[in-house]
Amino acid sequence: MENRVCRLLGCKYPVIEGGLAYVGNGLLAAAVSEAGGFGQVGSGGRTAEDFDRQIQLAIQHTNAPFGVNIPISEHRDPKDYFEVVKKHAASIRAVSLSAGNPRPLIGPLKEAGMIVMTLASTPEQARKAEAAGADLVICEGTEAGGHNGPAELTTMVLIPLVSDVVSIPIVAAGGIADGRTAAAAFCLGAEGVQMGTRFVATEECQAHNHYKRALVDARAEDSVVMERSLGHVTRVLRSPFVEQIWEQERQTPGDIETLLPMISGKRNAQAALEGDLDHGWLNCGQSTGFVQDVQPAGVVLRKVVQETASRLQEIDLRCRSWLQ
Ligand SMILES: Cc1cc2nc3c(=O)[nH]c(=O)nc-3n(C[C@H](O)[C@H](O)[C@H](O)COP(=O)(O)O)c2cc1C
């Protein structure tokens, strides 16, 4: 599996832990990197001080390279977070930039010696990221948990279309949680995969146990979209609370004032960290359908890698006769 993604990120396997708002903690990032993948400390939902603390935890728990995620527009003052990144520049291998315009930030981060990864949900975004100097593009299909692009392209369609227009390595995200889905991503043209939902249901993740159990119990069709009336696509776990949000969206479509108290990050934290699923909502991708247990992150990673390798080998063997 050694390829351009592994070389850029300094990891053994091209499997990345996505930025996870509120629940992407330092111990989880360290566990993923320690097992040969590429962990990321999330800044989404954290104060700059907590982000700093989580990076320090990752540094204490692994010598393997890891990265950080910055959802640009979700921070009132992204500058504070970049200061933290600068402070730890010697320990952070890569920064992923999402939720906003990454272009002005790519140059300064690269000058500070970091690999820059940007999120894209259309081929055009990926092309612009490459033109602006991104080292790698993470292409996220609409199956993914959390905020998705408004075009709602699926991973299946997005990855091959992006591979037609960029030459930097592509990492596929959205709907990937086992060897079958990861192998499919490689067949589509990706050189790596990023998983979010699957890594929430791990022992090291700071998510509340109610969240982890809910992912194990959920079916793929329990991953639903809210905030459509606001022009957003936010993929969450269906629950009576999310149904109340839908009802409010029907009554006052697009009215941010009325909706904000229900859809705010505070409500996400209430469910994700405190386990109060009656008064908060949870990010959740369709890949929840593959989540069957809560395991150490290293066990999850190794299983995905082994399954991917044997699935690709099987396909190779099966198709060889077609070429003769
Ligand atoms: C709980 C959760 C929180 C997320 N928070 C962020 C975030 O803060 N920044 C970001 O770039 N992506 C975020 N995402 C997206 C993931 O990084 C990843 O791309 C996505 O989960 C991949 O799809 P999957 O859910 O099918 O694995 C989040 C996803 C989940 C499930």
The ligand as an SDF file (V2000), in Angstrom:
LIG
                    3D

 31 33  0  0  0  0  0  0  0  0999 V2000
  -18.6070   13.3050   14.0860 C   0  0  0  0  0  0  0  0  0  0  0  0
  -18.0970   13.9350   12.8310 C   0  0  0  0  0  0  0  0  0  0  0  0
  -17.5500   15.1980   12.8970 C   0  0  0  0  0  0  0  0  0  0  0  0
  -16.9650   15.7610   11.7460 C   0  0  0  0  0  0  0  0  0  0  0  0
  -16.3380   16.9750   11.8520 N   0  0  0  0  0  0  0  0  0  0  0  0
  -15.5920   17.4320   10.8220 C   0  0  0  0  0  0  0  0  0  0  0  0
  -14.7720   18.6060   10.9760 C   0  0  0  0  0  0  0  0  0  0  0  0
  -14.7390   19.2380   12.0230 O   0  0  0  0  0  0  0  0  0  0  0  0
  -14.0150   18.9840    9.9120 N   0  0  0  0  0  0  0  0  0  0  0  0
  -14.0180   18.2970    8.7190 C   0  0  0  0  0  0  0  0  0  0  0  0
  -13.2880   18.6810    7.7890 O   0  0  0  0  0  0  0  0  0  0  0  0
  -14.8000   17.2020    8.5530 N   0  0  0  0  0  0  0  0  0  0  0  0
  -15.5500   16.7500    9.5720 C   0  0  0  0  0  0  0  0  0  0  0  0
  -16.2980   15.5900    9.4200 N   0  0  0  0  0  0  0  0  0  0  0  0
  -16.1350   14.8000    8.1720 C   0  0  0  0  0  0  0  0  0  0  0  0
  -15.0390   13.7300    8.3510 C   0  0  0  0  0  0  0  0  0  0  0  0
  -13.7810   14.3170    8.5360 O   0  0  0  0  0  0  0  0  0  0  0  0
  -14.9710   12.7430    7.1760 C   0  0  0  0  0  0  0  0  0  0  0  0
  -14.5660   13.3770    5.9870 O   0  0  0  0  0  0  0  0  0  0  0  0
  -16.2830   12.0210    6.9510 C   0  0  0  0  0  0  0  0  0  0  0  0
  -16.7900   11.5730    8.1820 O   0  0  0  0  0  0  0  0  0  0  0  0
  -16.0890   10.8420    6.0090 C   0  0  0  0  0  0  0  0  0  0  0  0
  -17.2720   10.1550    5.7940 O   0  0  0  0  0  0  0  0  0  0  0  0
  -17.7980    8.9600    6.7400 P   0  0  0  0  0  0  0  0  0  0  0  0
  -18.5550    9.6440    7.8180 O   0  0  0  0  0  0  0  0  0  0  0  0
  -18.6700    8.1470    5.8550 O   0  0  0  0  0  0  0  0  0  0  0  0
  -16.6080    8.2220    7.2350 O   0  0  0  0  0  0  0  0  0  0  0  0
  -16.9730   15.0520   10.5240 C   0  0  0  0  0  0  0  0  0  0  0  0
  -17.5930   13.8050   10.4700 C   0  0  0  0  0  0  0  0  0  0  0  0
  -18.1540   13.2370   11.5910 C   0  0  0  0  0  0  0  0  0  0  0  0
  -18.7780   11.8710   11.5100 C   0  0  0  0  0  0  0  0  0  0  0  0
  1  2  1  0
  2  3  1  0
  2 30  2  0
  3  4  2  0
  4  5  1  0
  4 28  1  0
  5  6  2  0
  6  7  1  0
  6 13  1  0
  7  8  2  0
  7  9  1  0
  9 10  1  0
 10 11  2  0
 10 12  1  0
 12 13  2  0
 13 14  1  0
 14 15  1  0
 14 28  1  0
 15 16  1  0
 16 17  1  0
 16 18  1  0
 18 19  1  0
 18 20  1  0
 20 21  1  0
 20 22  1  0
 22 23  1  0
 23 24  1  0
 24 25  2  0
 24 26  1  0
 24 27  1  0
 28 29  2  0
 29 30  1  0
 30 31  1  0
M  END
$$$$
